């Protein structure tokens, strides 16, 4: 069974708070930003003020290239109205994030496949990041 996913189902709206507000403002402008710690130099996601690697609180925003590769994935077809693909994407910046894979044939998704970030609106109009395979 082959279907091209445009992420037709409605994505839930994020909970925005002062700690992640810059992240969501960047997404609204079509930018993916991450946090990097000035103490240990580690990049982390989900964005938060305290570094999960060293516990330091000297973190700053970093623009991501939005390029990576699929580390692992699954296609949900049972028990859902509209099939969708979820994946862990390993970004060039060295971190992985759980996301949707869209704009592709689900049967063509492969581990190691190169992907790039795209943005889609959630239920309340806030844009969020998803990834699509590179041609």
N, C-alpha and C positions, 0 to 999 in steps of 0.2 A: 504494500500500500504506500503510495507516494503522495505527499501533499506539500504544498509550499506554504510555510507559516508566515503570515504577516502579523502575528500576535493579535489575532482578532478578538481574543477574550480581553476583558477589562482588567487592567493591572491595578492592584490596590494602591491607594494613596499612602505616601510615607508619613511618618510622624516626624515633624520638623521641630527641632529645639535649638537653643542657642549654640550647642556644641556642634551640630551638623548643618546649621543654616547656610554657611558658605558653600558646603558641598551641594546642597539643593539649589542654591542660587546659580552656581556654575552649571549644573545640569540643565537648568531652565534656558541657559544661553548656549547649550550644546557642547559643554566642556566637562570632561571627567577630571576631577581633582582628587588627590590622595593626601594623606598626612605623612610627614617624615619627621623623625626625631633628630634634633640638633645634637643631642648627647651621644646616642649610639649609632646614628645615621641610618637606622632601619626605617623602611617604608611600611606603613600599615593601612589596613582597610578592615573594617568600617571606621570612618573618621571619628576620632575622639581626641580629647586634649591630652590625656595621660597615655604615654607610650606603653603598649602591652608587652614590649620586649624588655625594657629596662626600668619602667616605672617613672621615667622622667616626665616633666611637664613642659619642656621646651620644644614644642612641636610646631611645624609650619606647613602651609599648603604647598603642594607640588602639582603642576599640570602634568597629567598623564598623556602619553602619545595615543592611548586608546587602542593599542595593538597588542595582540597576544596569541595564544593558541589554546585549543580545547584540551584540558587535562583529563576530564571525565564528563560523561553526559548520560542523560536518560530522556526518553521520549514518553510522555504521558498520553496514552490513548484510551485507556479504560477508566470509566467512572467520571469522565469529564465531558462537557458538551463540545468543547473545541480542543483538539489535541495541541500540545505544546512541548517544547524541548527545554530542559534545564541543563546547565553545565557549570562546571568549575572551569574558569578561564584563568590561565596563568599569564599575567601581564608582563610586558618587557621590563617593567620596573621591579619584577621579582616577587610579586604577591599574587595570590589567587583570590578570586571572588566568585560567588554563586550568582548566576545570571540566567536570563533567557537567551536562547539562540533563535534568531528569526530570519525571515526573508530567504529561506532555503528549503530544499527537499529534505525532509527528516531522514530519509533513507541514505542520503549522501553525507550526513554528518560523520566525522571520523575523529578519533583521538589524535592529537598533534596538528589538526587542521588550523590554519592561520585565520584569525578573526579580527574585526575592527569594531569599535564602539559605534552605536547608533542610539538615537534618543526617541522615545515615544511618550506621549502623555498618559498619565494615570487617570483614574476616575475623576479626580478633582481638577485636572488640567496641569498638574505638576509633571514636568518631564523627568524620566528616569532612564538609566542606561540599560541597553541590551547589546547583544553582539551579533554580527552577521559574518558569514564566511567571506574571505577575500576571494575574488574570482581567480 
